[in-house]
């Protein structure tokens, strides 16, 4: 179907369903304020079998979804602000098993 200059593909019922998301393990989502001048940071840690490049890309995705800055260091992702629920939803869709921890 054409709409202006864009071509939109219409899915048919004969196409195979998307592959189920595999279990990629448990990750902990923690809210921290210690040693940060009172500012809240959402920390995701406990990634197993995830390479540095994939971790960096996942960090970028989380930053965009939360509309906040952040960093990836020492095998964990830090997002500025309180975004545990948003981060948990994205990680769950990515095949991880997020666990909310901390106050």
Order of alpha helices (4+ residues) and beta strands (2+ residues): beta-beta-beta-beta-alpha-beta-beta-alpha-beta
